[in-house]
């Protein structure tokens, strides 16, 4: 029977987790710098991401999710509408509400942004990691997903 791995020293684990947190932040910033959406502010990018995941939303719903005042979110949405990236239509269930969604140009902007980040990441991993290291990265993804989805 093969030996089971010995327990990790708690101090070593604590140090490694601190480094992991910092590295994930740096990686996130690098990926953001590769994004086609980098010319947009944080609130505008949040609108893109929410509308990609949920298809449509009202200004009030977006404001609540982003912890903003509806008036402030209205200005964010208006700026994206002026660029032709977001559109509004009456809510069929309540004509007083406007449902917002991404236009074809808005969806293309999000798609192009993801493609740019994916291309950069694939090129970096291919250039910097050996095949064995690439295999380790593939194995680490489910572990990182479990951490990302952990309940408080």
C-alpha positions as CSV (number, residue, x, y, z in Angstrom):
1,X,0.0,0.0,0.0
2,X,1.5,3.4,-1.0
3,X,2.4,5.8,1.8
4,X,-0.3,8.5,2.3
5,X,1.0,12.0,2.2
6,X,2.1,13.5,5.4
7,X,0.0,16.3,6.9
8,X,1.0,19.8,5.8
9,X,2.5,22.0,8.5
10,X,-0.2,24.6,9.4
11,X,2.3,27.5,9.2
12,X,3.4,26.3,5.7
13,X,-0.2,26.1,4.6
14,X,-1.1,29.5,6.0
15,X,1.9,31.1,4.1
16,X,1.0,29.3,0.9
17,X,-2.6,30.4,1.1
18,X,-1.5,34.0,1.6
19,X,0.7,33.7,-1.4
20,X,-2.1,32.1,-3.4
21,X,-4.5,35.0,-2.5
22,X,-1.9,37.5,-3.7
23,X,-1.2,35.6,-6.9
24,X,-4.9,35.3,-7.8
25,X,-5.2,39.0,-7.4
26,X,-2.2,39.6,-9.7
27,X,-3.5,37.1,-12.2
28,X,-6.9,38.8,-12.2
29,X,-5.3,42.2,-12.8
30,X,-3.3,40.7,-15.7
31,X,-6.4,39.2,-17.2
32,X,-8.3,42.5,-16.8
33,X,-5.5,44.3,-18.6
34,X,-6.0,41.9,-21.6
35,X,-9.7,42.6,-21.7
36,X,-11.4,44.4,-24.5
37,X,-13.6,46.0,-21.8
38,X,-10.8,47.7,-20.1
39,X,-12.0,51.1,-21.3
40,X,-15.1,50.7,-19.2
41,X,-15.4,51.4,-15.5
42,X,-16.2,48.8,-12.9
43,X,-19.9,49.5,-12.8
44,X,-20.2,49.3,-16.5
45,X,-18.4,45.9,-16.6
46,X,-20.6,44.7,-13.8
47,X,-23.7,45.5,-16.0
48,X,-22.2,43.6,-18.9
49,X,-21.5,40.5,-16.7
50,X,-25.0,40.6,-15.1
51,X,-26.8,40.9,-18.4
52,X,-24.7,38.1,-19.9
53,X,-25.6,35.8,-17.0
54,X,-29.3,36.8,-16.5
55,X,-30.3,38.0,-20.0
56,X,-32.2,41.1,-18.8
57,X,-32.7,43.2,-15.7
58,X,-34.2,46.5,-14.6
59,X,-32.1,49.4,-13.5
60,X,-33.3,48.8,-9.9
61,X,-32.2,45.2,-10.0
62,X,-28.8,46.1,-11.3
63,X,-28.5,48.8,-8.6
64,X,-29.4,46.4,-5.9
65,X,-26.9,43.8,-7.0
66,X,-24.1,46.4,-7.3
67,X,-25.0,48.2,-4.0
68,X,-25.6,51.4,-5.9
69,X,-28.4,54.0,-5.8
70,X,-30.8,53.5,-8.8
71,X,-30.1,57.0,-10.0
72,X,-26.4,56.2,-10.2
73,X,-27.0,52.9,-12.0
74,X,-29.3,54.8,-14.3
75,X,-26.4,57.0,-15.4
76,X,-24.2,53.9,-15.9
77,X,-26.9,52.2,-18.0
78,X,-27.5,55.4,-20.0
79,X,-23.8,55.6,-20.9
80,X,-23.9,52.1,-22.3
81,X,-27.1,52.8,-24.1
82,X,-25.5,55.8,-25.7
83,X,-22.8,53.6,-27.0
84,X,-25.3,51.1,-28.5
85,X,-24.2,48.3,-26.1
86,X,-27.4,48.1,-23.9
87,X,-31.0,48.4,-25.0
88,X,-34.3,48.7,-23.1
89,X,-37.8,47.4,-23.8
90,X,-41.0,47.5,-21.8
91,X,-41.5,44.7,-19.3
92,X,-44.4,42.6,-20.6
93,X,-45.5,41.9,-17.1
94,X,-45.3,45.5,-15.9
95,X,-45.3,48.2,-18.6
96,X,-43.9,50.7,-16.1
97,X,-40.6,48.8,-15.9
98,X,-37.9,48.7,-18.6
99,X,-36.0,45.5,-19.1
100,X,-32.4,46.0,-20.1
101,X,-30.4,43.6,-22.3
102,X,-27.2,43.6,-24.2
103,X,-27.4,44.5,-27.9
104,X,-25.6,42.4,-30.5
105,X,-22.7,44.9,-30.2
106,X,-22.7,44.5,-26.4
107,X,-22.6,40.7,-26.6
108,X,-19.8,40.9,-29.2
109,X,-17.8,43.2,-26.9
110,X,-18.1,40.7,-24.0
111,X,-17.3,37.8,-26.3
112,X,-14.2,39.6,-27.7
113,X,-13.1,40.4,-24.2
114,X,-13.3,36.8,-23.1
115,X,-11.5,35.7,-26.2
116,X,-8.7,38.2,-25.6
117,X,-8.2,37.0,-22.1
118,X,-8.4,33.3,-23.0
119,X,-5.9,33.8,-25.8
120,X,-3.4,35.6,-23.5
121,X,-3.8,32.9,-20.8
122,X,-3.3,30.0,-23.2
123,X,-0.3,31.7,-24.7
124,X,1.2,32.4,-21.3
125,X,0.6,28.8,-20.0
126,X,2.0,27.3,-23.3
127,X,5.1,29.5,-23.1
128,X,5.8,29.3,-19.4
129,X,4.7,25.8,-18.3
130,X,6.0,22.4,-19.2
131,X,3.5,19.7,-20.2
132,X,3.7,18.3,-16.6
133,X,3.0,21.7,-15.1
134,X,0.1,22.1,-17.5
135,X,-1.3,18.8,-16.3
136,X,-1.0,20.1,-12.7
137,X,-2.9,23.2,-13.6
138,X,-5.7,21.1,-15.2
139,X,-5.8,19.0,-11.9
140,X,-5.9,22.1,-9.8
141,X,-9.0,23.6,-11.5
142,X,-11.6,21.5,-9.6
143,X,-9.9,22.3,-6.3
144,X,-10.0,26.0,-7.0
145,X,-13.6,25.7,-8.1
146,X,-14.5,24.0,-4.8
147,X,-12.8,26.9,-2.9
148,X,-14.6,29.5,-5.1
149,X,-18.0,27.8,-4.4
150,X,-17.4,27.2,-0.7
151,X,-20.1,28.3,1.7
152,X,-19.2,30.7,4.4
